[in-house]
């Protein structure tokens, strides 16, 4: 009998859950009646073009390895930002890739990633159809931005949301200590969709009302209204904390960066983001103590604080991809449907990749308050289940133990 | 019998361990044969001037409360940046404070803080001596900067160091995923002392050699040498990661900020810190992909990731302060001596406040390599024991449970 193997790769930006989906794929293959070896392509689709593979069936043979992989941040297999050309313009990479598939006995290809990665899944699927290949091509979602269509939420988002909510509460404790008026701006990732910034609201509890304002890319940002919001809040509160998405834009659609905020004041360019821009605005117009905090890459790589719910769902979506391929599904992405919110329950399914790639799911306007400076309870109810549970990372010698990645950034 | 009470307050910047010292004081008073009630002054010494107190003996009566307090970031009692005048110039605040002490039956005053706070301890001690007061005045150290003299290391530092080391490892995983040349600059707190930046070295393990360079305030920063370091490293490594202290300075003693770095290039001012400055330098001179990450306040408030060793020592130093006061010690700070490094053992003592206040302890030059771009093994051996052990924060509803602080930043 000829070999029946499969291949998996990862692409796009890191999350703390994307390796759990990888582990789910490997586990699915191990328990599969159809596939033998699971190959990993290093640095996404580029790994095939460069013929750089790992045999994951042997590398991850032990349950301990799989468990550690689940808890390891970023991509174990590395990533890429490579965009496949349209095969009608240039089919050479496709010819190479499908030759590699044949050479390695690949019957199914799993690509874990976000929006751009689903574009690759779509293109490979289209080409497979054109050449009548029976290789099954399945996308597994992943993005802290939570902006993929056709699925209730995306792997990686829940963990990032938990990190943001926890960090916001800690920043509140940090901020409340001084009895002087102050404004703290917390900049959170999200270029087009504000889901992650919205998750900062989960930091609110019986003594903490921060963040006091939440500004999202989904509603136009008005500098005067922002200053008015802050001035008014400072009348009754010492320490005002603001959550702002990096992607906020004015009503003309221009990003709010400090270059804009400062150009008005000093006539020259600054090179910083939305948080710094709001910091400058407050400094120049209100004059209280002000600080901006950019959470930066930590929100997508802090695997020491992940959502157990997210990791479990990410793992299961990896397994699901394998069973879908076994059932001959192709040109699809694994999806997740919330069947109940209280108690929280989900079911796993799939959707055609064509309606997903290159589309973005934004926060519905009705989940944002009228003033556009906070979220509504409906959104909080949607978010809360996703951050439940803590995945226990092991520590050794004072730092977390993650799966070694000597094949990435190799030493000379 | 007249009342014999004591008072405690917190001052300076937040750490994740300063409330453990507060809990240690409260616990010490509970078990004291000499003191009845423990009062907390809200917002440091300002709380006395404003007569804002909490009765901590009742508020923290349960063991559960004390345990939760230990794990709560920043200052439960709030902080201040108030500097007492010299009593020879203006004794009015001193008169008020010691009147308050008398009114409340205060026999001992404990002040938990860093360098500036120890200046307050010194001034109150001097005034107490002048008026022949028998009130015992004891400082309890606290600072993530680890720059207090007379003690092996300071409460709060170990937890911040653990956070930095863990975060650096996670940033490495995040950075290694792309097979393209890149430089990542991680800016870490420390204006004068580089202890915390040095702790990033603890992220190194058998597969991770990052940070590849460490730049500290203790040695002069040379832009040309820095660029040479990076260029050379990029010849053999794809992803270079740099840890830099916010306080690096050139050989003339000027801080390296982006205003300087940019002024050379574009002739105008920027308003960012050392990390951004190095980012611009790499961008302009080397041209590879570059990103700077400012860890910001998270390194001092991320109580979800603290060192159990640090919390235990911080608590014990709070207890020690109470027993010192009982033994009639005054005008002193609690100190910690490392009696053995392997196995790690410490003993608790005290030192006169006069030699401590307004002095700073820097990294000895012999613990930094000759090139001034990395630390030596001796420093790593000093640091490693301080980050050992994980303190288990409780989670509820997806976020950490901390001690509520409704008396800070009160709602209208």
Interface residues (C-beta under 8 A of the other chain):
Chain A: X14 X42 X43 X46 X72 X73 X74 X75 X78 X79 X80 X81 X162 X165 X166 X167 X169 X170 X171 X173 X174 X175 X176 X177 X178 X179 X202 X203 X205 X206 X207 X209 X236 X237 X238 X239 X268 X270 X271 X272 X276 X280 X291 X293 X294 X295 X296 X297 X298 X300 X301 X302 X303 X304 X305 X307 X384 X387 X388 X389 X390 X395 X397 X398 X399 X400 X402 X404 X405 X406 X408 X409 X411 X412
Chain B: X14 X43 X46 X72 X73 X74 X75 X78 X79 X80 X81 X162 X165 X166 X167 X169 X170 X171 X173 X174 X175 X176 X177 X178 X179 X202 X203 X205 X206 X207 X209 X236 X237 X238 X239 X268 X270 X271 X272 X276 X280 X291 X293 X294 X295 X296 X297 X298 X300 X301 X302 X303 X304 X305 X307 X384 X387 X388 X389 X390 X395 X397 X398 X399 X400 X402 X404 X405 X406 X408 X409 X411 X412
